[in-house]
Amino acid sequence: MDAFILAAGHGTRLRPLTDRIPKCLVQVGGVPMLERTARRLTAAGAGRLVINVCPFADEIERFVVARGGFGAEVRISREEGEPLETGGGLLAARSSFRGNAPFFIHNADVYTDLDLGALYAAHGDLGPLVTLAVMERPSSRGLLFDDRGLVGRANDDADGEVFVREPVGDVHRFAFACVHVASPELFVGMTERGRFGIFETYLRLAREGATILPHRVDGCTWVDIGRPEQLEHANRLAEASS
């Protein structure tokens, strides 16, 4: 099993903290987020970690080496200039994947205890192209699913609900938990190039008939540490659980 960790972001909303350290090395409960994420993925069975980096690339790579690769084989995918976003970053790292099994995609800036093993098992049981960890939580942005899977997106601050095909059955809205499992065939379907978000690909593929399913993780601990108040909240949760 491989796992892709998205660690190339600037972390602009956490400045001035991220002016001196990369966002993925911001600590929660005294542990850098990259290490938390990596060790959870290796505990779930990932034998190879592919980590994309952009700002502070040398510092992040030294950290990975100092931690012994977190008990896994590690490949670093460097992005020059500006980060390539979630889709472009994944595509740029394609050659680092072994391609013989479904793989995790996990943001490095999400503090969570969601059950990775259950997510991976659900993907294997149902056999879709992608399985997305989702949950019911307040969010101005959401993903729309019908009886066949991903059918659209929602953005309360922009264009509302947008469907990529005609819905089948009831439509449900969930917030994305920033963790997914993808089958290697995903790379074949990625026609986008350069800098792009992975949901550009997912929504296009859903329109073209690909099966992209939700896996609910309601009730888990989940915090996006992208803002100072969210980082403080994650630290309080980590302290309470220690």
Helices and strands as residue ranges (DSSP letters): E 2-6, G 12-14, H 17-20, G 23-25, E 27-28, E 31-32, H 33-43, E 48-53, H 57-66, G 68-71, E 73-78, H 85-92, G 94-96, E 103-107, E 110-112, H 116-126, E 130-135, E 141-146, E 149-155, E 160-163, E 172-182, H 186-189, H 198-207, E 212-216, E 222-224, H 228-241
